[in-house]
Amino acid sequence: MLAIDLVWLLGIAKSLYRDEMGDLMATEPKLIAGLAFYLLYALGAIIFVIIPALSKQSLMYAVQYGALFGLFCYMTYDLTNLAVIRDFPTRLAFVDMAWGSFVTTLSASLAYWVGSRFS
């Protein structure tokens, strides 16, 4: 997920985030917080999506629940930002929720595919 997300954040959506967030965006990312996010998010996806998909031997489970896990996690973040951060961009929140669902679906599907080859 980290590799896919870095392509998104540093390439495709870099200007979107900068344009939408303006002064809200930090000049430099906090690497420890980012690393903690990726580790904990991956752990959550493993526990709630990938292990159940492998036990059910179901790629469709990984796809469906990966999409839902990503949507709910990113939705929690974005809706909280909309609720408490003045001028947080609504458009960015919806783009981010869609991205979270997509990247988690893709990552969970790839993890399922790799895991199913070893089990």
KOLPAVEX-616409 format. One line per field, with one value per residue (C-alpha): x, y, z; residue number from 0; residue in one letter. Coordinates in steps of 0.02 Angstrom, whole numbers, plus 50000, padded with zeros to 5 digits. Example, Ala and Ser with C-alpha at 12.3 -4.5 7.8 and 13.67 -1.06 7.14 Angstrom:
% residues 2
x = 50615 / 50684 .
y = 49775 / 49947 .
z = 50390 / 50357 .
loba = 0 / 1 .
seza = A / S .
//
This chain:
% residues 119
x = 50000 / 50141 / 50215 / 50047 / 50004 / 50171 / 50141 / 49972 / 50033 / 50197 / 50143 / 49962 / 49878 / 50019 / 49954 / 49774 / 49816 / 49924 / 49791 / 49645 / 49728 / 49833 / 49899 / 49824 / 49957 / 50122 / 50277 / 50360 / 50271 / 50294 / 50377 / 50350 / 50163 / 50157 / 50252 / 50138 / 49986 / 50048 / 50097 / 49933 / 49827 / 49912 / 49885 / 49700 / 49684 / 49772 / 49660 / 49493 / 49512 / 49657 / 49654 / 49465 / 49480 / 49617 / 49518 / 49367 / 49479 / 49389 / 49464 / 49292 / 49293 / 49461 / 49393 / 49228 / 49292 / 49451 / 49341 / 49233 / 49380 / 49464 / 49305 / 49263 / 49439 / 49465 / 49286 / 49319 / 49472 / 49393 / 49226 / 49316 / 49421 / 49263 / 49186 / 49331 / 49449 / 49391 / 49387 / 49437 / 49397 / 49243 / 49299 / 49464 / 49373 / 49272 / 49423 / 49519 / 49378 / 49371 / 49560 / 49561 / 49432 / 49525 / 49701 / 49642 / 49545 / 49698 / 49816 / 49703 / 49677 / 49864 / 49897 / 49762 / 49838 / 50012 / 49947 / 49843 / 50000 / 50082 / 49935 .
y = 50000 / 50119 / 50110 / 50139 / 50280 / 50365 / 50366 / 50447 / 50572 / 50623 / 50614 / 50609 / 50705 / 50814 / 50974 / 50929 / 50918 / 51075 / 51174 / 51115 / 51124 / 51280 / 51339 / 51187 / 51077 / 51054 / 51106 / 50941 / 50780 / 50707 / 50544 / 50456 / 50491 / 50433 / 50273 / 50239 / 50261 / 50139 / 50007 / 50018 / 50030 / 49877 / 49783 / 49829 / 49772 / 49609 / 49574 / 49630 / 49593 / 49484 / 49346 / 49322 / 49322 / 49190 / 49083 / 49093 / 49069 / 49215 / 49352 / 49433 / 49447 / 49537 / 49653 / 49693 / 49709 / 49796 / 49928 / 49946 / 49949 / 50085 / 50185 / 50179 / 50219 / 50363 / 50423 / 50431 / 50539 / 50652 / 50678 / 50718 / 50846 / 50921 / 50930 / 51011 / 51098 / 51266 / 51273 / 51092 / 51063 / 50956 / 50906 / 50843 / 50742 / 50649 / 50621 / 50555 / 50436 / 50367 / 50348 / 50259 / 50136 / 50105 / 50088 / 49972 / 49865 / 49851 / 49817 / 49689 / 49600 / 49593 / 49533 / 49400 / 49343 / 49330 / 49248 / 49121 / 49064 / 49017 / 48936 .
z = 50000 / 50043 / 49868 / 49784 / 49904 / 49875 / 49687 / 49722 / 49851 / 49771 / 49590 / 49539 / 49681 / 49747 / 49670 / 49715 / 49900 / 49893 / 49798 / 49905 / 50076 / 50053 / 50222 / 50309 / 50232 / 50324 / 50229 / 50277 / 50323 / 50497 / 50450 / 50617 / 50611 / 50430 / 50469 / 50617 / 50505 / 50373 / 50501 / 50598 / 50442 / 50368 / 50531 / 50527 / 50346 / 50387 / 50537 / 50464 / 50279 / 50224 / 50357 / 50340 / 50149 / 50157 / 50278 / 50162 / 50009 / 49929 / 49823 / 49816 / 50006 / 49996 / 49862 / 49947 / 50124 / 50068 / 49986 / 50141 / 50262 / 50158 / 50140 / 50325 / 50384 / 50264 / 50293 / 50480 / 50449 / 50319 / 50405 / 50567 / 50473 / 50397 / 50570 / 50664 / 50542 / 50479 / 50288 / 50264 / 50079 / 50051 / 49877 / 49945 / 50078 / 49945 / 49833 / 49984 / 50033 / 49856 / 49854 / 50023 / 49962 / 49799 / 49870 / 50008 / 49884 / 49773 / 49919 / 50000 / 49834 / 49802 / 49980 / 49961 / 49796 / 49872 / 50031 / 49936 / 49843 / 50009 / 50098 .
loba = 0 / 1 / 2 / 3 / 4 / 5 / 6 / 7 / 8 / 9 / 10 / 11 / 12 / 13 / 14 / 15 / 16 / 17 / 18 / 19 / 20 / 21 / 22 / 23 / 24 / 25 / 26 / 27 / 28 / 29 / 30 / 31 / 32 / 33 / 34 / 35 / 36 / 37 / 38 / 39 / 40 / 41 / 42 / 43 / 44 / 45 / 46 / 47 / 48 / 49 / 50 / 51 / 52 / 53 / 54 / 55 / 56 / 57 / 58 / 59 / 60 / 61 / 62 / 63 / 64 / 65 / 66 / 67 / 68 / 69 / 70 / 71 / 72 / 73 / 74 / 75 / 76 / 77 / 78 / 79 / 80 / 81 / 82 / 83 / 84 / 85 / 86 / 87 / 88 / 89 / 90 / 91 / 92 / 93 / 94 / 95 / 96 / 97 / 98 / 99 / 100 / 101 / 102 / 103 / 104 / 105 / 106 / 107 / 108 / 109 / 110 / 111 / 112 / 113 / 114 / 115 / 116 / 117 / 118 .
seza = M / L / A / I / D / L / V / W / L / L / G / I / A / K / S / L / Y / R / D / E / M / G / D / L / M / A / T / E / P / K / L / I / A / G / L / A / F / Y / L / L / Y / A / L / G / A / I / I / F / V / I / I / P / A / L / S / K / Q / S / L / M / Y / A / V / Q / Y / G / A / L / F / G / L / F / C / Y / M / T / Y / D / L / T / N / L / A / V / I / R / D / F / P / T / R / L / A / F / V / D / M / A / W / G / S / F / V / T / T / L / S / A / S / L / A / Y / W / V / G / S / R / F / S .
//
